[in-house]
Amino acid sequence: MMSRSVRRTLAAISVVGAGLAVASVSVAASADQEEKPRPVRASVVGSAEFVLPYHQDKDVRSFTFDARAAPYSRPLPGIPGGLPTDARGMVTVSHYSAERDITYTSKGRVDCLVTGVRTATLTAVITEVSPGGPPIVGKRVGFSVHDGGDSKGEGEGGGKGRSKDRVGFSWNGVNLLPKGTTPPEEAPVGTCMAPAPYAPVTKGGYVVAHAELPSPPPSPKGSTEPAGPASK
């Protein structure tokens, strides 16, 4: 027969062993959670002023972006599941004319977003234009962004207000149809289409969160159609 002291020792060992087992399960569960991070969605956010490298004036131009990926959320004819580039959000364009001493603004609803490492292209359909602005309500416009990694707006030269960020946009002569009309007409802009980010940011900045374009979601039960666009 075991003595009382031996029984107490064995009981203590059992308690310690149980505690170690629980700790091991907790560590394993924590590791499993770390191995399965939440899906990342692409985005472009921020506001900045910029200059045109080919035209110097006293005007003040700025873009504000709040664009976030929403894959397979915008059905299209023949593509009921939408596209991996679908997106939501708003764009605000502001242009202060020094000659007229007035600021024109327009707002657009984002419909497409594609990102790379520190780069993005997005498009938006204009929904609102301030009085005196161009008659472009309903028109799709394109933007490109280069995130220079200096979200505080302190980049080249190290001075406050300087930035390594850049933007591009689909008007001002970069998207023309050079044949058939005089002067050439501006070409329509398709989803996610924009030129390279050619205009240096001078104040403010943008942050691009990159994410790979996701695969289509599973087709609904009983459906013979793919949830996303079919490959050609």
Phi and psi in degrees as GROMACS dihedral restraints (atoms count N, CA, C in turn):
[ dihedral_restraints ]
;  ai    aj    ak    al  type     phi  dphi    fc
    3     4     5     6     1   -73.5    20    10
    4     5     6     7     1   144.3    20    10
    6     7     8     9     1   -73.7    20    10
    7     8     9    10     1   164.6    20    10
    9    10    11    12     1   -62.2    20    10
   10    11    12    13     1   -38.7    20    10
   12    13    14    15     1   -65.8    20    10
   13    14    15    16     1   -38.1    20    10
   15    16    17    18     1   -65.6    20    10
   16    17    18    19     1   -42.0    20    10
   18    19    20    21     1   -62.4    20    10
   19    20    21    22     1   -39.9    20    10
   21    22    23    24     1   -64.7    20    10
   22    23    24    25     1   -39.6    20    10
   24    25    26    27     1   -63.7    20    10
   25    26    27    28     1   -44.2    20    10
   27    28    29    30     1   -64.2    20    10
   28    29    30    31     1   -38.4    20    10
   30    31    32    33     1   -64.3    20    10
   31    32    33    34     1   -41.5    20    10
   33    34    35    36     1   -63.5    20    10
   34    35    36    37     1   -40.9    20    10
   36    37    38    39     1   -63.0    20    10
   37    38    39    40     1   -39.5    20    10
   39    40    41    42     1   -63.0    20    10
   40    41    42    43     1   -42.2    20    10
   42    43    44    45     1   -63.6    20    10
   43    44    45    46     1   -44.5    20    10
   45    46    47    48     1   -62.3    20    10
   46    47    48    49     1   -42.0    20    10
   48    49    50    51     1   -62.9    20    10
   49    50    51    52     1   -41.1    20    10
   51    52    53    54     1   -63.3    20    10
   52    53    54    55     1   -40.2    20    10
   54    55    56    57     1   -63.7    20    10
   55    56    57    58     1   -40.7    20    10
   57    58    59    60     1   -65.3    20    10
   58    59    60    61     1   -36.9    20    10
   60    61    62    63     1   -64.4    20    10
   61    62    63    64     1   -43.5    20    10
   63    64    65    66     1   -63.7    20    10
   64    65    66    67     1   -42.3    20    10
   66    67    68    69     1   -62.2    20    10
   67    68    69    70     1   -40.0    20    10
   69    70    71    72     1   -63.7    20    10
   70    71    72    73     1   -41.6    20    10
   72    73    74    75     1   -63.2    20    10
   73    74    75    76     1   -41.7    20    10
   75    76    77    78     1   -64.0    20    10
   76    77    78    79     1   -43.7    20    10
   78    79    80    81     1   -62.9    20    10
   79    80    81    82     1   -42.7    20    10
   81    82    83    84     1   -63.5    20    10
   82    83    84    85     1   -41.9    20    10
   84    85    86    87     1   -64.9    20    10
   85    86    87    88     1   -41.2    20    10
   87    88    89    90     1   -63.5    20    10
   88    89    90    91     1   -42.4    20    10
   90    91    92    93     1   -63.5    20    10
   91    92    93    94     1   -38.8    20    10
   93    94    95    96     1   -63.6    20    10
   94    95    96    97     1   -39.2    20    10
   96    97    98    99     1   -66.0    20    10
   97    98    99   100     1   -38.7    20    10
   99   100   101   102     1   -66.8    20    10
  100   101   102   103     1   -30.3    20    10
  102   103   104   105     1   -76.3    20    10
  103   104   105   106     1   -13.2    20    10
  105   106   107   108     1  -123.3    20    10
  106   107   108   109     1    73.2    20    10
  108   109   110   111     1   -68.3    20    10
  109   110   111   112     1   158.2    20    10
  111   112   113   114     1   -65.8    20    10
  112   113   114   115     1   146.1    20    10
  114   115   116   117     1   -59.6    20    10
  115   116   117   118     1   139.3    20    10
  117   118   119   120     1   -95.4    20    10
  118   119   120   121     1   137.0    20    10
  120   121   122   123     1  -110.9    20    10
  121   122   123   124     1   138.7    20    10
  123   124   125   126     1   -67.7    20    10
  124   125   126   127     1   151.4    20    10
  126   127   128   129     1  -159.1    20    10
  127   128   129   130     1   158.3    20    10
  129   130   131   132     1  -136.1    20    10
  130   131   132   133     1   120.4    20    10
  132   133   134   135     1  -134.9    20    10
  133   134   135   136     1   154.5    20    10
  135   136   137   138     1   132.5    20    10
  136   137   138   139     1   172.8    20    10
  138   139   140   141     1  -142.0    20    10
  139   140   141   142     1   139.7    20    10
  141   142   143   144     1  -158.3    20    10
  142   143   144   145     1   151.7    20    10
  144   145   146   147     1   -96.1    20    10
  145   146   147   148     1   153.5    20    10
  147   148   149   150     1  -147.6    20    10
  148   149   150   151     1   167.3    20    10
  150   151   152   153     1  -122.2    20    10
  151   152   153   154     1   154.8    20    10
  153   154   155   156     1   -88.9    20    10
  154   155   156   157     1   121.8    20    10
  156   157   158   159     1   -66.2    20    10
  157   158   159   160     1   -22.0    20    10
  159   160   161   162     1  -101.4    20    10
  160   161   162   163     1     2.2    20    10
  162   163   164   165     1  -152.2    20    10
  163   164   165   166     1   115.1    20    10
  165   166   167   168     1  -102.1    20    10
  166   167   168   169     1   129.3    20    10
  168   169   170   171     1  -153.7    20    10
  169   170   171   172     1  -173.7    20    10
  171   172   173   174     1   -99.8    20    10
  172   173   174   175     1     9.1    20    10
  174   175   176   177     1   -70.0    20    10
  175   176   177   178     1   157.3    20    10
  177   178   179   180     1  -120.9    20    10
  178   179   180   181     1   118.0    20    10
  180   181   182   183     1  -117.4    20    10
  181   182   183   184     1   140.0    20    10
  183   184   185   186     1  -150.6    20    10
  184   185   186   187     1   151.5    20    10
  186   187   188   189     1  -122.7    20    10
  187   188   189   190     1   141.6    20    10
  189   190   191   192     1  -122.8    20    10
  190   191   192   193     1   126.5    20    10
  192   193   194   195     1  -118.5    20    10
  193   194   195   196     1   137.5    20    10
  195   196   197   198     1  -140.8    20    10
  196   197   198   199     1    77.9    20    10
  198   199   200   201     1  -117.3    20    10
  199   200   201   202     1   133.7    20    10
  201   202   203   204     1  -138.5    20    10
  202   203   204   205     1   137.1    20    10
  204   205   206   207     1   -63.8    20    10
  205   206   207   208     1   141.3    20    10
  207   208   209   210     1  -141.7    20    10
  208   209   210   211     1    69.9    20    10
  210   211   212   213     1   -57.0    20    10
  211   212   213   214     1   141.1    20    10
  213   214   215   216     1    56.4    20    10
  214   215   216   217     1    44.8    20    10
  216   217   218   219     1  -121.0    20    10
  217   218   219   220     1    -2.9    20    10
  219   220   221   222     1  -125.0    20    10
  220   221   222   223     1    91.4    20    10
  222   223   224   225     1   -59.5    20    10
  223   224   225   226     1   143.2    20    10
  225   226   227   228     1  -128.4    20    10
  226   227   228   229     1   157.7    20    10
  228   229   230   231     1   -56.0    20    10
  229   230   231   232     1   122.3    20    10
  231   232   233   234     1    83.1    20    10
  232   233   234   235     1    -9.1    20    10
  234   235   236   237     1  -132.2    20    10
  235   236   237   238     1    71.4    20    10
  237   238   239   240     1   -63.5    20    10
  238   239   240   241     1   -23.7    20    10
  240   241   242   243     1   -86.6    20    10
  241   242   243   244     1    -4.2    20    10
  243   244   245   246     1    81.3    20    10
  244   245   246   247     1  -168.9    20    10
  246   247   248   249     1  -121.8    20    10
  247   248   249   250     1   157.5    20    10
  249   250   251   252     1   -68.1    20    10
  250   251   252   253     1   -15.0    20    10
  252   253   254   255     1   -93.4    20    10
  253   254   255   256     1     1.9    20    10
  255   256   257   258     1   -57.5    20    10
  256   257   258   259     1   144.2    20    10
  258   259   260   261     1  -151.3    20    10
  259   260   261   262     1   166.3    20    10
  261   262   263   264     1  -133.4    20    10
  262   263   264   265     1   165.4    20    10
  264   265   266   267     1   131.5    20    10
  265   266   267   268     1  -169.6    20    10
  267   268   269   270     1  -134.0    20    10
  268   269   270   271     1   151.8    20    10
  270   271   272   273     1  -125.9    20    10
  271   272   273   274     1   136.4    20    10
  273   274   275   276     1  -121.7    20    10
  274   275   276   277     1   127.7    20    10
  276   277   278   279     1  -109.7    20    10
  277   278   279   280     1   129.4    20    10
  279   280   281   282     1  -128.1    20    10
  280   281   282   283     1   134.5    20    10
  282   283   284   285     1  -140.1    20    10
  283   284   285   286     1   110.1    20    10
  285   286   287   288     1   -88.5    20    10
  286   287   288   289     1   120.9    20    10
  288   289   290   291     1   -92.6    20    10
  289   290   291   292     1   113.1    20    10
  291   292   293   294     1   -67.1    20    10
  292   293   294   295     1   -33.8    20    10
  294   295   296   297     1   -65.0    20    10
  295   296   297   298     1   -40.7    20    10
  297   298   299   300     1   -98.2    20    10
  298   299   300   301     1    -8.6    20    10
  300   301   302   303     1    54.1    20    10
  301   302   303   304     1    50.9    20    10
  303   304   305   306     1  -147.3    20    10
  304   305   306   307     1   149.3    20    10
  306   307   308   309     1  -107.8    20    10
  307   308   309   310     1   124.7    20    10
  309   310   311   312     1  -100.9    20    10
  310   311   312   313     1   139.3    20    10
  312   313   314   315     1  -132.4    20    10
  313   314   315   316     1   153.3    20    10
  315   316   317   318     1  -145.0    20    10
  316   317   318   319     1   152.4    20    10
  318   319   320   321     1  -126.8    20    10
  319   320   321   322     1   146.5    20    10
  321   322   323   324     1  -139.6    20    10
  322   323   324   325     1   152.6    20    10
  324   325   326   327     1   -96.8    20    10
  325   326   327   328     1   122.5    20    10
  327   328   329   330     1   -66.8    20    10
  328   329   330   331     1   136.0    20    10
  330   331   332   333     1  -125.5    20    10
  331   332   333   334     1    -8.5    20    10
  333   334   335   336     1  -155.9    20    10
  334   335   336   337     1   143.2    20    10
  336   337   338   339     1  -150.7    20    10
  337   338   339   340     1   129.5    20    10
  339   340   341   342     1  -131.4    20    10
  340   341   342   343     1   136.3    20    10
  342   343   344   345     1  -124.9    20    10
  343   344   345   346     1   157.6    20    10
  345   346   347   348     1  -130.1    20    10
  346   347   348   349     1  -167.2    20    10
  348   349   350   351     1   -70.0    20    10
  349   350   351   352     1   110.9    20    10
  351   352   353   354     1    63.2    20    10
  352   353   354   355     1    18.0    20    10
  354   355   356   357     1  -134.6    20    10
  355   356   357   358     1   155.8    20    10
  357   358   359   360     1  -158.7    20    10
  358   359   360   361     1   149.4    20    10
  360   361   362   363     1  -124.8    20    10
  361   362   363   364     1   143.4    20    10
  363   364   365   366     1  -149.2    20    10
  364   365   366   367     1   156.7    20    10
  366   367   368   369     1  -129.5    20    10
  367   368   369   370     1   156.4    20    10
  369   370   371   372     1  -146.7    20    10
  370   371   372   373     1   147.6    20    10
  372   373   374   375     1   -98.6    20    10
  373   374   375   376     1   124.1    20    10
  375   376   377   378     1   -67.1    20    10
  376   377   378   379     1   130.3    20    10
  378   379   380   381     1  -115.4    20    10
  379   380   381   382     1   -15.3    20    10
  381   382   383   384     1  -154.6    20    10
  382   383   384   385     1   136.9    20    10
  384   385   386   387     1  -134.4    20    10
  385   386   387   388     1   136.2    20    10
  387   388   389   390     1   -70.9    20    10
  388   389   390   391     1   159.5    20    10
  390   391   392   393     1   -54.3    20    10
  391   392   393   394     1   134.5    20    10
  393   394   395   396     1    88.6    20    10
  394   395   396   397     1    -9.7    20    10
  396   397   398   399     1   -78.1    20    10
  397   398   399   400     1   173.3    20    10
  399   400   401   402     1   -67.9    20    10
  400   401   402   403     1   149.3    20    10
  402   403   404   405     1   -80.3    20    10
  403   404   405   406     1    77.2    20    10
  405   406   407   408     1  -121.5    20    10
  406   407   408   409     1    15.8    20    10
  408   409   410   411     1   -60.4    20    10
  409   410   411   412     1   130.3    20    10
  411   412   413   414     1    93.0    20    10
  412   413   414   415     1    -5.6    20    10
  414   415   416   417     1   -90.0    20    10
  415   416   417   418     1   139.6    20    10
  417   418   419   420     1   -88.7    20    10
  418   419   420   421     1   133.9    20    10
  420   421   422   423     1  -126.2    20    10
  421   422   423   424     1   154.3    20    10
  423   424   425   426     1  -116.9    20    10
  424   425   426   427     1   149.9    20    10
  426   427   428   429     1  -136.6    20    10
  427   428   429   430     1   149.9    20    10
  429   430   431   432     1  -128.1    20    10
  430   431   432   433     1   152.2    20    10
  432   433   434   435     1  -137.7    20    10
  433   434   435   436     1   135.7    20    10
  435   436   437   438     1  -116.0    20    10
  436   437   438   439     1   119.4    20    10
  438   439   440   441     1   -90.3    20    10
  439   440   441   442     1   107.4    20    10
  441   442   443   444     1   -77.4    20    10
  442   443   444   445     1     1.0    20    10
  444   445   446   447     1    85.3    20    10
  445   446   447   448     1    11.4    20    10
  447   448   449   450     1  -121.4    20    10
  448   449   450   451     1    68.6    20    10
  450   451   452   453     1   -62.5    20    10
  451   452   453   454     1   -16.6    20    10
  453   454   455   456     1   -83.8    20    10
  454   455   456   457     1    -0.7    20    10
  456   457   458   459     1    78.0    20    10
  457   458   459   460     1    23.1    20    10
  459   460   461   462     1  -123.1    20    10
  460   461   462   463     1    92.7    20    10
  462   463   464   465     1  -121.9    20    10
  463   464   465   466     1  -110.6    20    10
  465   466   467   468     1   -55.8    20    10
  466   467   468   469     1   129.7    20    10
  468   469   470   471     1    84.6    20    10
  469   470   471   472     1   -14.1    20    10
  471   472   473   474     1    75.1    20    10
  472   473   474   475     1     5.6    20    10
  474   475   476   477     1   -86.2    20    10
  475   476   477   478     1   150.9    20    10
  477   478   479   480     1   -65.3    20    10
  478   479   480   481     1   135.6    20    10
  480   481   482   483     1    90.1    20    10
  481   482   483   484     1   -11.1    20    10
  483   484   485   486     1   -83.3    20    10
  484   485   486   487     1   156.0    20    10
  486   487   488   489     1  -152.8    20    10
  487   488   489   490     1   153.0    20    10
  489   490   491   492     1   -95.7    20    10
  490   491   492   493     1    -2.4    20    10
  492   493   494   495     1   -71.4    20    10
  493   494   495   496     1   157.6    20    10
  495   496   497   498     1  -145.6    20    10
  496   497   498   499     1   156.9    20    10
  498   499   500   501     1  -136.1    20    10
  499   500   501   502     1   158.4    20    10
  501   502   503   504     1  -136.7    20    10
  502   503   504   505     1   161.5    20    10
  504   505   506   507     1  -153.2    20    10
  505   506   507   508     1   162.4    20    10
  507   508   509   510     1   -92.2    20    10
  508   509   510   511     1    15.4    20    10
  510   511   512   513     1  -127.1    20    10
  511   512   513   514     1  -167.2    20    10
  513   514   515   516     1    64.4    20    10
  514   515   516   517     1    40.4    20    10
  516   517   518   519     1    87.6    20    10
  517   518   519   520     1     6.9    20    10
  519   520   521   522     1  -100.8    20    10
  520   521   522   523     1     2.7    20    10
  522   523   524   525     1  -143.5    20    10
  523   524   525   526     1    67.1    20    10
  525   526   527   528     1  -110.3    20    10
  526   527   528   529     1   156.5    20    10
  528   529   530   531     1  -102.3    20    10
  529   530   531   532     1   100.0    20    10
  531   532   533   534     1   -75.2    20    10
  532   533   534   535     1    -2.8    20    10
  534   535   536   537     1  -120.5    20    10
  535   536   537   538     1   143.8    20    10
  537   538   539   540     1   101.9    20    10
  538   539   540   541     1   -24.9    20    10
  540   541   542   543     1  -136.1    20    10
  541   542   543   544     1   157.2    20    10
  543   544   545   546     1  -132.2    20    10
  544   545   546   547     1   114.5    20    10
  546   547   548   549     1   -72.7    20    10
  547   548   549   550     1   169.6    20    10
  549   550   551   552     1   -59.4    20    10
  550   551   552   553     1   145.0    20    10
  552   553   554   555     1   -81.7    20    10
  553   554   555   556     1   154.5    20    10
  555   556   557   558     1   -79.1    20    10
  556   557   558   559     1   132.6    20    10
  558   559   560   561     1   -78.0    20    10
  559   560   561   562     1   151.7    20    10
  561   562   563   564     1   -62.9    20    10
  562   563   564   565     1   153.6    20    10
  564   565   566   567     1  -106.5    20    10
  565   566   567   568     1   123.9    20    10
  567   568   569   570     1   -85.0    20    10
  568   569   570   571     1   173.5    20    10
  570   571   572   573     1   -60.9    20    10
  571   572   573   574     1   135.0    20    10
  573   574   575   576     1    64.1    20    10
  574   575   576   577     1    16.1    20    10
  576   577   578   579     1   -95.0    20    10
  577   578   579   580     1   128.2    20    10
  579   580   581   582     1  -160.8    20    10
  580   581   582   583     1   154.1    20    10
  582   583   584   585     1   -74.1    20    10
  583   584   585   586     1   173.4    20    10
  585   586   587   588     1   -61.8    20    10
  586   587   588   589     1   154.3    20    10
  588   589   590   591     1   -73.7    20    10
  589   590   591   592     1    92.6    20    10
  591   592   593   594     1   -97.2    20    10
  592   593   594   595     1   -11.7    20    10
  594   595   596   597     1  -102.2    20    10
  595   596   597   598     1   121.9    20    10
  597   598   599   600     1   -71.2    20    10
  598   599   600   601     1   136.2    20    10
  600   601   602   603     1   -77.1    20    10
  601   602   603   604     1   137.1    20    10
  603   604   605   606     1  -111.8    20    10
  604   605   606   607     1   -19.1    20    10
  606   607   608   609     1  -155.4    20    10
  607   608   609   610     1   134.5    20    10
  609   610   611   612     1    88.7    20    10
  610   611   612   613     1  -156.8    20    10
  612   613   614   615     1   173.3    20    10
  613   614   615   616     1   173.4    20    10
  615   616   617   618     1  -128.2    20    10
  616   617   618   619     1   154.2    20    10
  618   619   620   621     1  -123.3    20    10
  619   620   621   622     1   121.5    20    10
  621   622   623   624     1  -103.6    20    10
  622   623   624   625     1   121.5    20    10
  624   625   626   627     1  -100.7    20    10
  625   626   627   628     1   114.4    20    10
  627   628   629   630     1   -88.3    20    10
  628   629   630   631     1   142.2    20    10
  630   631   632   633     1  -149.5    20    10
  631   632   633   634     1   143.1    20    10
  633   634   635   636     1   -67.4    20    10
  634   635   636   637     1   149.8    20    10
  636   637   638   639     1   -67.4    20    10
  637   638   639   640     1   127.6    20    10
  639   640   641   642     1   -80.2    20    10
  640   641   642   643     1   158.5    20    10
  642   643   644   645     1   -71.4    20    10
  643   644   645   646     1   158.5    20    10
  645   646   647   648     1   -62.7    20    10
  646   647   648   649     1   148.5    20    10
  648   649   650   651     1   -69.3    20    10
  649   650   651   652     1   161.5    20    10
  651   652   653   654     1   -59.7    20    10
  652   653   654   655     1   147.3    20    10
  654   655   656   657     1   -67.7    20    10
  655   656   657   658     1   145.0    20    10
  657   658   659   660     1   -59.5    20    10
  658   659   660   661     1   149.8    20    10
  660   661   662   663     1   -59.0    20    10
  661   662   663   664     1   134.4    20    10
  663   664   665   666     1    87.7    20    10
  664   665   666   667     1    -6.1    20    10
  666   667   668   669     1   -95.4    20    10
  667   668   669   670     1   139.8    20    10
  669   670   671   672     1   -98.8    20    10
  670   671   672   673     1    -4.3    20    10
  672   673   674   675     1   -94.0    20    10
  673   674   675   676     1   141.4    20    10
  675   676   677   678     1   -67.5    20    10
  676   677   678   679     1   150.1    20    10
  678   679   680   681     1   -70.9    20    10
  679   680   681   682     1   -30.0    20    10
  681   682   683   684     1  -111.2    20    10
  682   683   684   685     1  -173.0    20    10
  684   685   686   687     1   -66.4    20    10
  685   686   687   688     1   143.0    20    10
  687   688   689   690     1   -81.1    20    10
  688   689   690   691     1   141.9    20    10
  690   691   692   693     1   -77.0    20    10
  691   692   693   694     1   149.7    20    10
